[in-house]
Amino acid sequence: MPDVEEIKSGQTTDFYFVNVEKILDSEGKNPRVTMEVYTRYLPYPDNWGIVSGIYESLNLLEGLPVDVWAMNEGELFLTSKADILYEPVMRIEGKYRDFARYETALLGFLCSFSGVTTKAARMRFLAGAEKTLLSFGTRRAHPALAPMIEHCAYIGGFDGFSNVLGARLLGKSGSGTMPHSFILLYNDPREAWTAFDRHINQEIPRIALVDTYYDERTESIMALETLGKKLSGVRLDTPSSRRGDWRKIAEEVRWELDQRGGRNVKIIISGGVDENDITIMNDVVDGYGIGTSVADASPVDFNLKVVEVEIDGKMIKKSKRGDISGKKDAYRNFNSGFDIILPEGREPPAGYEILMKKWLESGKIIRKMETVEEVRERVMNRIGWIKDKHPSVKLIS
């Protein structure tokens, strides 16, 4: 795995940027350019995503002779597959040779971080504010990525984390009770649950895994009879080959627990949970353990494109076919739910706020980076805003 210095020195770049550097050096050519980061496509039917990885990108570019404007970490951005408009989430100005080789790592930060954060935020959007979301997915990714996954899951609205290091770096307590392998070490699940109860700190919720030997309904009743009022919840990790109608299974469990004085026992489901499961199950269960769908979320397909090039001392608007040239700014009216895109420098209508702010000036960070709690608060605020406003974006040329 590359260390910080190898990334910072540009060694994780693509080879064609090394070729570009050699050619530009030989030609004595190093024009000033303006480049914008954007995406026109999200792997979801909705038009919104959450940009993250901004701070990592700024730290990457810090010290280079460039100016950078960017959206806030955790800001909501809009996109459209139907037309040419796009919202830039970052703009870089400087001499091309001075920062070209950092494009690979820059996009890696933004695409990966934003992909996980967006997926986590979509889960929170669907589940609503009251349901518990637990991140169980770091076993589906390289261990070096675990802190990033848990960080993005948290700012995207998750409540708990299974990864020890990821939780510690966030300054949070980890979450987790027992795996199937633990229960299989005993001949009876009740022996495993009571052993857990004997030896694990009482502050840890007693959430019994209830689908190892018998069906979920039977083991849920057994767990309640075994642990009584200590039982905080039951976790249904039903494999797809045994699942049938998962909602009806959860409804049966809820009924049987309620009949036996277990109305306060929460039902958590896990095992391949994705957006459709939340839509189907949300009024029946109390929370979700979500793994692969967030940890292995599709990255946001950000691009870094030239929109202006210095020619004979003047900045000329340029772009490749299919793109639109010139510096652009995105503005948002939080009351109406509209975003608009204007050429940079154009005065917006009343009530619109600019989304990109200057962060780097000649390589120096000039704004204070927010805490993870502040970023999370912004994301949660935007999720509520989406529900209320159903925002859209339009181009004003």
C-alpha positions in Angstrom: 0.0 0.0 0.0 1.3 3.5 -0.7 2.2 5.7 2.2 1.3 9.3 2.6 4.6 10.5 1.1 4.2 8.3 -2.0 0.7 9.7 -2.6 1.7 13.3 -1.8 4.7 13.1 -4.2 2.5 11.9 -7.0 3.8 8.4 -7.3 0.3 7.0 -7.5 -0.4 8.8 -10.8 -1.2 7.2 -14.2 1.7 6.7 -16.6 0.3 9.1 -19.2 0.8 12.0 -16.9 4.5 11.1 -16.7 4.6 11.3 -20.5 2.8 14.6 -20.5 5.4 16.0 -18.0 8.3 14.9 -20.2 6.7 16.4 -23.3 5.9 19.7 -21.7 9.3 20.0 -20.1 11.0 19.3 -23.5 8.7 21.8 -25.3 9.1 24.5 -22.6 5.3 24.6 -22.4 3.4 25.1 -19.1 0.2 27.1 -19.7 -2.2 28.2 -17.0 -5.4 26.3 -17.0 -8.7 26.1 -15.3 -10.1 22.6 -14.6 -13.4 21.6 -13.0 -14.5 18.4 -11.2 -18.0 17.2 -12.0 -20.1 14.2 -12.8 -23.0 13.8 -15.1 -24.0 10.4 -14.0 -24.9 8.7 -10.7 -25.6 4.9 -10.4 -29.0 5.6 -8.9 -32.4 6.8 -10.3 -32.2 10.0 -8.2 -30.3 13.2 -9.2 -28.4 13.8 -5.9 -25.2 12.7 -4.3 -23.0 13.8 -1.4 -19.5 15.0 -2.1 -16.8 13.9 0.3 -13.1 13.5 0.1 -12.7 17.3 -0.2 -10.4 17.6 2.7 -8.2 14.8 1.5 -8.0 16.4 -1.9 -7.1 19.8 -0.4 -4.3 18.2 1.7 -3.0 16.5 -1.5 -2.8 19.8 -3.4 -1.6 21.9 -0.4 1.8 23.4 -1.2 1.4 23.4 -4.9 1.2 26.7 -6.7 -2.6 26.4 -7.4 -5.8 28.0 -6.3 -8.8 25.8 -5.5 -12.5 26.4 -5.0 -14.7 23.6 -3.7 -18.0 22.7 -2.2 -18.0 22.1 1.5 -17.3 18.5 2.7 -20.6 16.7 2.9 -22.5 19.1 0.6 -25.3 17.8 -1.6 -24.7 18.1 -5.3 -27.2 17.6 -8.2 -26.6 16.1 -11.6 -28.6 15.4 -14.7 -28.2 12.6 -17.3 -30.6 14.3 -19.7 -28.6 17.4 -20.8 -25.2 19.1 -20.8 -25.4 20.9 -17.5 -23.5 19.8 -14.5 -22.6 21.2 -11.1 -18.8 21.6 -10.5 -17.8 20.4 -7.0 -14.3 21.7 -7.3 -12.3 24.1 -9.5 -8.5 24.2 -9.8 -6.5 27.1 -11.4 -2.8 26.9 -12.0 -0.1 26.0 -14.5 -1.0 22.6 -15.8 2.5 21.0 -15.4 2.5 21.9 -11.7 -0.5 19.7 -10.8 -1.3 17.4 -13.7 0.1 14.2 -12.1 -2.1 14.7 -9.1 -5.3 14.1 -11.1 -5.3 10.4 -10.4 -5.1 10.6 -6.6 -7.5 13.6 -6.5 -10.2 11.8 -8.4 -9.5 8.7 -6.3 -10.3 10.6 -3.1 -13.4 12.2 -4.4 -14.9 9.3 -6.3 -14.3 6.7 -3.5 -15.3 8.9 -0.5 -18.3 10.3 -2.3 -19.5 6.9 -3.4 -19.6 5.5 0.1 -21.0 8.6 1.7 -23.7 8.9 -1.0 -24.8 5.3 -0.5 -24.8 5.7 3.3 -26.9 8.9 2.9 -29.3 7.1 0.6 -29.8 4.4 3.2 -30.5 7.1 5.9 -32.9 8.9 3.5 -34.9 5.7 3.0 -34.8 4.5 6.6 -35.7 7.8 8.1 -34.2 9.5 11.2 -35.4 7.1 13.8 -34.1 3.8 12.6 -30.7 2.4 13.6 -28.1 1.9 10.9 -25.0 -0.1 11.7 -22.0 -0.4 9.4 -21.0 -4.1 9.0 -19.1 -3.9 5.7 -15.4 -3.5 6.2 -14.8 -7.2 5.8 -15.8 -6.7 2.2 -12.9 -4.3 1.5 -9.2 -4.1 1.8 -8.3 -3.5 5.5 -6.5 -0.3 4.7 -9.9 1.1 3.5 -11.7 0.4 6.7 -11.2 3.8 8.4 -12.4 5.5 5.2 -15.5 3.3 5.0 -16.5 3.9 8.6 -15.8 7.7 8.3 -18.0 8.0 5.2 -20.7 5.8 6.7 -20.8 8.0 9.8 -21.0 11.3 8.0 -23.6 9.7 5.7 -25.9 9.1 8.7 -24.9 5.7 10.2 -25.1 5.2 14.0 -22.6 2.4 14.7 -19.5 0.7 13.3 -18.2 -2.9 13.5 -14.6 -2.0 12.7 -12.4 -1.4 15.7 -9.9 0.9 14.1 -12.5 2.8 12.1 -14.5 3.5 15.3 -11.5 4.5 17.2 -10.3 7.0 14.6 -13.8 8.5 14.7 -13.6 8.8 18.4 -16.7 6.5 18.7 -17.5 3.2 20.4 -17.6 0.2 18.1 -20.7 -1.9 17.7 -21.2 -5.6 17.5 -22.3 -8.6 19.6 -21.7 -12.1 18.2 -21.1 -13.9 15.0 -22.6 -17.3 13.9 -19.2 -18.9 14.4 -19.4 -18.1 18.1 -22.9 -19.7 18.5 -21.7 -22.8 16.6 -19.1 -23.4 19.3 -22.0 -24.3 21.6 -24.6 -27.1 21.1 -27.4 -24.7 22.1 -27.8 -21.0 21.2 -29.0 -20.4 24.7 -25.5 -21.4 26.0 -23.9 -18.9 23.7 -26.3 -16.0 24.7 -25.8 -16.6 28.4 -22.0 -16.9 28.0 -22.1 -13.5 26.2 -24.2 -12.1 29.0 -21.8 -13.4 31.7 -18.6 -12.0 30.3 -19.4 -8.9 28.2 -19.7 -5.4 29.8 -23.3 -4.7 30.8 -23.2 -1.4 28.9 -23.1 -3.4 25.7 -26.7 -4.1 24.4 -27.7 -7.7 24.5 -28.7 -8.3 20.9 -29.0 -12.0 20.2 -28.3 -13.5 16.8 -31.4 -15.7 16.3 -31.1 -17.8 13.1 -28.3 -20.3 13.7 -29.9 -23.6 14.6 -33.7 -23.0 14.4 -35.9 -20.5 12.6 -35.9 -16.9 13.6 -39.3 -17.0 15.4 -38.3 -20.0 17.5 -34.8 -18.6 18.5 -36.3 -15.1 19.2 -38.7 -16.7 21.7 -35.8 -18.7 23.2 -33.6 -15.5 23.5 -36.4 -13.7 25.3 -37.0 -16.6 27.7 -33.3 -16.9 28.3 -32.3 -13.3 28.8 -35.6 -11.8 29.9 -35.5 -8.0 30.4 -31.8 -7.9 29.5 -32.6 -8.7 25.9 -32.2 -5.4 24.0 -32.8 -6.8 20.5 -32.7 -9.8 18.1 -30.7 -9.8 14.9 -32.1 -11.7 11.9 -29.2 -12.5 9.5 -31.3 -14.9 7.4 -29.5 -16.3 4.4 -31.2 -15.8 1.1 -31.7 -19.6 0.6 -33.8 -19.7 3.8 -35.4 -16.3 3.6 -38.6 -16.7 1.8 -40.7 -13.7 2.6 -38.4 -11.8 4.9 -41.0 -9.3 5.8 -43.4 -12.0 7.0 -40.6 -13.6 9.0 -39.9 -10.2 10.8 -43.7 -9.8 11.4 -43.9 -13.2 13.0 -41.0 -12.4 15.2 -42.5 -9.1 16.2 -45.8 -10.7 17.1 -44.3 -13.5 19.2 -42.1 -11.2 21.1 -44.9 -8.8 21.8 -47.1 -11.6 23.1 -44.5 -12.5 25.6 -43.8 -9.1 27.1 -41.0 -8.3 24.6 -42.5 -5.2 23.0 -39.3 -3.2 23.7 -37.1 -5.8 22.1 -35.8 -4.3 18.8 -35.6 -6.3 15.6 -32.4 -5.7 13.5 -31.9 -7.3 10.1 -28.6 -7.9 8.4 -27.2 -9.9 5.5 -27.2 -8.4 2.0 -29.4 -5.5 3.0 -29.9 -2.9 0.3 -32.2 -0.1 -0.6 -35.1 -2.3 -1.6 -35.0 -4.2 1.7 -35.3 -0.9 3.6 -38.3 0.1 1.5 -40.0 -3.2 2.2 -39.1 -3.7 5.8 -38.9 -0.2 7.3 -42.3 -0.2 9.1 -41.6 -3.6 10.6 -38.0 -3.6 11.9 -36.0 -1.2 14.1 -32.7 -1.1 12.4 -30.3 -2.6 9.9 -26.8 -4.0 9.8 -25.6 -3.0 6.4 -22.4 -4.3 4.8 -21.5 -4.8 1.2 -23.9 -2.3 -0.3 -22.2 0.6 1.5 -18.6 -0.7 1.9 -18.5 -1.7 -1.8 -20.6 1.2 -3.0 -20.2 2.3 -6.6 -17.8 5.3 -6.8 -19.1 8.6 -8.1 -17.8 9.0 -11.6 -16.2 12.4 -11.2 -14.1 13.9 -14.0 -11.5 16.6 -14.0 -11.8 18.6 -17.2 -10.1 21.6 -18.8 -12.5 24.5 -19.3 -10.0 27.4 -19.9 -6.4 27.5 -21.3 -4.0 30.4 -21.3 -3.0 31.3 -24.9 -0.8 34.4 -25.6 -1.4 35.7 -22.1 -5.2 35.4 -22.2 -7.4 32.8 -20.7 -9.4 31.2 -23.5 -12.6 29.2 -22.9 -12.0 25.7 -24.2 -13.4 22.2 -23.7 -13.4 18.8 -25.4 -16.5 17.7 -27.4 -19.4 16.9 -25.1 -18.3 19.3 -22.4 -19.1 23.0 -21.9 -16.3 25.5 -21.6 -15.6 28.3 -19.2 -15.6 28.6 -15.5 -19.0 27.9 -13.8 -20.5 28.4 -10.4 -23.4 26.6 -8.9 -25.9 28.5 -6.6 -28.7 27.1 -4.4 -31.9 28.5 -3.2 -32.7 26.5 -0.1 -36.3 27.8 0.0 -37.3 27.0 -3.6 -35.3 23.8 -4.0 -33.6 25.0 -7.2 -29.9 25.0 -8.0 -28.7 27.1 -10.9 -25.4 27.1 -12.8 -24.0 30.4 -14.0 -20.8 31.5 -15.8 -18.3 32.4 -13.1 -18.7 36.0 -12.1 -22.3 36.3 -13.1 -24.5 37.7 -10.3 -27.1 35.2 -9.2 -30.8 36.1 -8.6 -31.8 37.1 -5.1 -32.0 34.2 -2.6 -29.3 32.0 -4.1 -26.1 31.0 -2.3 -22.9 30.1 -4.0 -21.9 26.4 -3.4 -18.2 26.5 -4.1 -15.9 28.6 -1.9 -12.2 29.3 -2.2 -10.1 26.9 -0.2 -6.6 27.1 -1.5 -4.7 30.3 -2.4 -1.3 29.7 -4.0 -1.2 26.3 -2.3 -2.2 27.6 1.2 -5.4 26.4 2.9 -7.3 29.5 3.8 -10.5 28.1 5.4 -11.0 26.1 8.5 -12.0 22.5 8.0 -15.0 21.4 9.9 -15.2 18.6 12.5 -16.7 15.2 11.5 -19.8 16.1 13.6 -20.3 19.3 11.7 -20.0 17.5 8.4 -22.4 14.8 9.5 -24.9 17.5 10.6 -24.8 19.1 7.2 -25.5 15.8 5.5 -28.4 15.0 7.8 -29.8 18.5 7.1 -29.5 18.0 3.4 -31.3 14.6 3.6 -34.2 16.4 5.3 -34.1 19.1 2.6 -34.3 16.6 -0.2 -37.4 15.0 1.4 -39.0 18.5 1.7 -38.0 20.2 -1.5 -37.3 17.5 -4.1 -34.5 19.7 -5.6 -33.7 20.2 -9.2 -31.0 22.0 -11.2 -31.0 24.2 -14.3 -28.5 26.0 -16.5 -28.5 29.8 -17.0 -26.0 30.6 -19.7 
